[in-house]
Structure formats: structure tokens, C-alpha cells
Amino acid sequence: MAVSAGRLVGGVWRLMHRHGWCWQSPTRRALEREEDVVGLWKKDVWPQAE
């Protein structure tokens, strides 16, 4: 029996959702996050990436 990748991904997503997990965004910010470094990155690097 062959299982397509789409069905497998959908099943994993349903399993994660059932347990309250989400792969789209973290539930909290990292404790090690340095806001000033993040601000510089957003100002200098992110516009070039867009």
C-alpha cells in the first residue's frame, strides 16, 4: 500500500494539532533573545531579504 507525502503531512499536522502543538509559530520567545540585535537585523538584513 502506497502512502502519498500529502496524506502523511496532513496526518502529522492533525496529530500535532490534537496535542495542542503548532509548527507555524513558537509558543513563547527565546530566553536568550537580544532585542537590540534583533532590531538591527530587522533594520539592516530583512529589507534586503524582501
MITORTI-742217 format. One record per atom (N, C-alpha, C, CB): residue in one letter; x, y, z. Coordinates in nm, 2 decimals. Glycine has a CB too. Example, Ala and Ser with C-alpha at 12.3 -4.5 7.8 and 13.67 -1.06 7.14 Angstrom:
<sites>
{kedren A, x 1.32, y -0.57, z 0.78}
{kedren A, x 1.23, y -0.45, z 0.78}
{kedren A, x 1.32, y -0.33, z 0.78}
{kedren A, x 1.13, y -0.45, z 0.90}
{kedren S, x 1.28, y -0.22, z 0.71}
{kedren S, x 1.37, y -0.11, z 0.71}
{kedren S, x 1.29, y 0.00, z 0.79}
{kedren S, x 1.41, y -0.06, z 0.57}
</sites>
This chain:
<sites>
{kedren M, x 0.08, y -0.12, z 0.00}
{kedren M, x 0.00, y 0.00, z 0.00}
{kedren M, x 0.09, y 0.12, z 0.00}
{kedren M, x -0.10, y 0.00, z 0.12}
{kedren A, x 0.07, y 0.21, z -0.10}
{kedren A, x 0.15, y 0.33, z -0.11}
{kedren A, x 0.08, y 0.45, z -0.04}
{kedren A, x 0.18, y 0.37, z -0.25}
{kedren V, x 0.16, y 0.53, z 0.03}
{kedren V, x 0.10, y 0.65, z 0.10}
{kedren V, x 0.17, y 0.77, z 0.04}
{kedren V, x 0.13, y 0.64, z 0.26}
{kedren S, x 0.09, y 0.87, z 0.00}
{kedren S, x 0.14, y 0.99, z -0.07}
{kedren S, x 0.20, y 1.08, z 0.04}
{kedren S, x 0.04, y 1.06, z -0.15}
{kedren A, x 0.29, y 1.16, z 0.00}
{kedren A, x 0.35, y 1.26, z 0.10}
{kedren A, x 0.25, y 1.36, z 0.15}
{kedren A, x 0.47, y 1.34, z 0.03}
{kedren G, x 0.15, y 1.39, z 0.07}
{kedren G, x 0.05, y 1.49, z 0.12}
{kedren G, x -0.04, y 1.43, z 0.23}
{kedren G, x -0.04, y 1.52, z 0.00}
{kedren R, x -0.07, y 1.30, z 0.22}
{kedren R, x -0.15, y 1.24, z 0.32}
{kedren R, x -0.07, y 1.23, z 0.45}
{kedren R, x -0.20, y 1.10, z 0.28}
{kedren L, x 0.06, y 1.20, z 0.44}
{kedren L, x 0.15, y 1.18, z 0.55}
{kedren L, x 0.16, y 1.31, z 0.63}
{kedren L, x 0.29, y 1.13, z 0.51}
{kedren V, x 0.19, y 1.42, z 0.55}
{kedren V, x 0.20, y 1.56, z 0.61}
{kedren V, x 0.07, y 1.59, z 0.68}
{kedren V, x 0.24, y 1.66, z 0.51}
{kedren G, x -0.04, y 1.57, z 0.62}
{kedren G, x -0.17, y 1.60, z 0.68}
{kedren G, x -0.19, y 1.53, z 0.81}
{kedren G, x -0.28, y 1.57, z 0.58}
{kedren G, x -0.15, y 1.40, z 0.81}
{kedren G, x -0.17, y 1.32, z 0.93}
{kedren G, x -0.08, y 1.37, z 1.04}
{kedren G, x -0.14, y 1.18, z 0.90}
{kedren V, x 0.04, y 1.41, z 1.01}
{kedren V, x 0.13, y 1.47, z 1.11}
{kedren V, x 0.07, y 1.60, z 1.17}
{kedren V, x 0.27, y 1.49, z 1.05}
{kedren W, x 0.02, y 1.68, z 1.08}
{kedren W, x -0.04, y 1.81, z 1.12}
{kedren W, x -0.16, y 1.78, z 1.22}
{kedren W, x -0.09, y 1.89, z 1.00}
{kedren R, x -0.24, y 1.69, z 1.18}
{kedren R, x -0.36, y 1.66, z 1.27}
{kedren R, x -0.31, y 1.60, z 1.40}
{kedren R, x -0.45, y 1.55, z 1.20}
{kedren L, x -0.21, y 1.52, z 1.40}
{kedren L, x -0.16, y 1.47, z 1.53}
{kedren L, x -0.10, y 1.58, z 1.62}
{kedren L, x -0.05, y 1.36, z 1.50}
{kedren M, x -0.03, y 1.67, z 1.56}
{kedren M, x 0.03, y 1.79, z 1.63}
{kedren M, x -0.08, y 1.87, z 1.68}
{kedren M, x 0.12, y 1.87, z 1.54}
{kedren H, x -0.18, y 1.90, z 1.60}
{kedren H, x -0.29, y 1.99, z 1.64}
{kedren H, x -0.37, y 1.92, z 1.76}
{kedren H, x -0.39, y 2.01, z 1.52}
{kedren R, x -0.39, y 1.79, z 1.75}
{kedren R, x -0.46, y 1.72, z 1.86}
{kedren R, x -0.40, y 1.74, z 1.99}
{kedren R, x -0.47, y 1.57, z 1.82}
{kedren H, x -0.26, y 1.75, z 1.99}
{kedren H, x -0.19, y 1.77, z 2.12}
{kedren H, x -0.16, y 1.91, z 2.15}
{kedren H, x -0.06, y 1.69, z 2.11}
{kedren G, x -0.22, y 2.00, z 2.07}
{kedren G, x -0.20, y 2.15, z 2.10}
{kedren G, x -0.07, y 2.21, z 2.05}
{kedren G, x -0.21, y 2.17, z 2.25}
{kedren W, x -0.01, y 2.14, z 1.96}
{kedren W, x 0.12, y 2.19, z 1.90}
{kedren W, x 0.09, y 2.26, z 1.77}
{kedren W, x 0.22, y 2.08, z 1.89}
{kedren C, x 0.18, y 2.35, z 1.73}
{kedren C, x 0.17, y 2.42, z 1.61}
{kedren C, x 0.30, y 2.44, z 1.55}
{kedren C, x 0.10, y 2.56, z 1.62}
{kedren W, x 0.32, y 2.41, z 1.42}
{kedren W, x 0.45, y 2.42, z 1.36}
{kedren W, x 0.47, y 2.56, z 1.29}
{kedren W, x 0.47, y 2.32, z 1.25}
{kedren Q, x 0.37, y 2.65, z 1.31}
{kedren Q, x 0.37, y 2.78, z 1.24}
{kedren Q, x 0.44, y 2.88, z 1.33}
{kedren Q, x 0.23, y 2.82, z 1.21}
{kedren S, x 0.43, y 2.88, z 1.46}
{kedren S, x 0.50, y 2.98, z 1.54}
{kedren S, x 0.53, y 2.92, z 1.68}
{kedren S, x 0.40, y 3.10, z 1.55}
{kedren P, x 0.63, y 2.98, z 1.74}
{kedren P, x 0.67, y 2.93, z 1.87}
{kedren P, x 0.57, y 2.98, z 1.97}
{kedren P, x 0.81, y 2.98, z 1.91}
{kedren T, x 0.56, y 2.91, z 2.08}
{kedren T, x 0.46, y 2.94, z 2.18}
{kedren T, x 0.51, y 3.06, z 2.27}
{kedren T, x 0.43, y 2.82, z 2.27}
{kedren R, x 0.64, y 3.07, z 2.28}
{kedren R, x 0.70, y 3.18, z 2.36}
{kedren R, x 0.83, y 3.23, z 2.29}
{kedren R, x 0.72, y 3.14, z 2.50}
{kedren R, x 0.88, y 3.34, z 2.33}
{kedren R, x 1.01, y 3.39, z 2.28}
{kedren R, x 1.12, y 3.32, z 2.36}
{kedren R, x 1.01, y 3.55, z 2.30}
{kedren A, x 1.23, y 3.31, z 2.29}
{kedren A, x 1.35, y 3.25, z 2.35}
{kedren A, x 1.40, y 3.34, z 2.46}
{kedren A, x 1.46, y 3.24, z 2.24}
{kedren L, x 1.45, y 3.27, z 2.57}
{kedren L, x 1.50, y 3.34, z 2.68}
{kedren L, x 1.63, y 3.42, z 2.65}
{kedren L, x 1.53, y 3.24, z 2.80}
{kedren E, x 1.70, y 3.37, z 2.55}
{kedren E, x 1.83, y 3.42, z 2.51}
{kedren E, x 1.82, y 3.54, z 2.41}
{kedren E, x 1.92, y 3.32, z 2.46}
{kedren R, x 1.70, y 3.57, z 2.37}
{kedren R, x 1.67, y 3.67, z 2.27}
{kedren R, x 1.73, y 3.81, z 2.31}
{kedren R, x 1.52, y 3.68, z 2.24}
{kedren E, x 1.80, y 3.87, z 2.22}
{kedren E, x 1.86, y 4.00, z 2.24}
{kedren E, x 1.79, y 4.10, z 2.15}
{kedren E, x 2.02, y 4.00, z 2.22}
{kedren E, x 1.70, y 4.18, z 2.21}
{kedren E, x 1.61, y 4.27, z 2.14}
{kedren E, x 1.69, y 4.37, z 2.05}
{kedren E, x 1.52, y 4.34, z 2.23}
{kedren D, x 1.80, y 4.42, z 2.10}
{kedren D, x 1.87, y 4.52, z 2.03}
{kedren D, x 1.94, y 4.46, z 1.90}
{kedren D, x 1.98, y 4.58, z 2.11}
{kedren V, x 1.98, y 4.33, z 1.91}
{kedren V, x 2.04, y 4.26, z 1.80}
{kedren V, x 1.93, y 4.23, z 1.70}
{kedren V, x 2.11, y 4.13, z 1.84}
{kedren V, x 1.81, y 4.19, z 1.74}
{kedren V, x 1.70, y 4.16, z 1.66}
{kedren V, x 1.66, y 4.29, z 1.58}
{kedren V, x 1.58, y 4.10, z 1.74}
{kedren G, x 1.66, y 4.40, z 1.65}
{kedren G, x 1.62, y 4.53, z 1.59}
{kedren G, x 1.72, y 4.57, z 1.48}
{kedren G, x 1.62, y 4.64, z 1.69}
{kedren L, x 1.85, y 4.55, z 1.50}
{kedren L, x 1.95, y 4.58, z 1.40}
{kedren L, x 1.93, y 4.49, z 1.28}
{kedren L, x 2.09, y 4.56, z 1.45}
{kedren W, x 1.90, y 4.36, z 1.30}
{kedren W, x 1.88, y 4.26, z 1.19}
{kedren W, x 1.76, y 4.30, z 1.11}
{kedren W, x 1.86, y 4.12, z 1.25}
{kedren K, x 1.65, y 4.34, z 1.18}
{kedren K, x 1.53, y 4.38, z 1.11}
{kedren K, x 1.56, y 4.51, z 1.02}
{kedren K, x 1.42, y 4.41, z 1.20}
{kedren K, x 1.64, y 4.60, z 1.07}
{kedren K, x 1.66, y 4.72, z 1.00}
{kedren K, x 1.76, y 4.70, z 0.89}
{kedren K, x 1.72, y 4.83, z 1.10}
{kedren D, x 1.86, y 4.62, z 0.90}
{kedren D, x 1.97, y 4.60, z 0.80}
{kedren D, x 1.95, y 4.49, z 0.71}
{kedren D, x 2.10, y 4.59, z 0.87}
{kedren V, x 1.92, y 4.37, z 0.76}
{kedren V, x 1.92, y 4.25, z 0.68}
{kedren V, x 1.78, y 4.22, z 0.62}
{kedren V, x 1.96, y 4.13, z 0.77}
{kedren W, x 1.67, y 4.24, z 0.69}
{kedren W, x 1.54, y 4.20, z 0.64}
{kedren W, x 1.50, y 4.27, z 0.52}
{kedren W, x 1.44, y 4.22, z 0.75}
{kedren P, x 1.52, y 4.41, z 0.51}
{kedren P, x 1.48, y 4.48, z 0.38}
{kedren P, x 1.55, y 4.42, z 0.26}
{kedren P, x 1.51, y 4.62, z 0.39}
{kedren Q, x 1.68, y 4.37, z 0.27}
{kedren Q, x 1.75, y 4.31, z 0.16}
{kedren Q, x 1.69, y 4.18, z 0.13}
{kedren Q, x 1.90, y 4.30, z 0.19}
{kedren A, x 1.64, y 4.10, z 0.23}
{kedren A, x 1.58, y 3.97, z 0.20}
{kedren A, x 1.45, y 3.98, z 0.13}
{kedren A, x 1.57, y 3.89, z 0.33}
{kedren E, x 1.37, y 4.09, z 0.16}
{kedren E, x 1.24, y 4.10, z 0.09}
{kedren E, x 1.26, y 4.13, z -0.05}
{kedren E, x 1.16, y 4.21, z 0.16}
</sites>
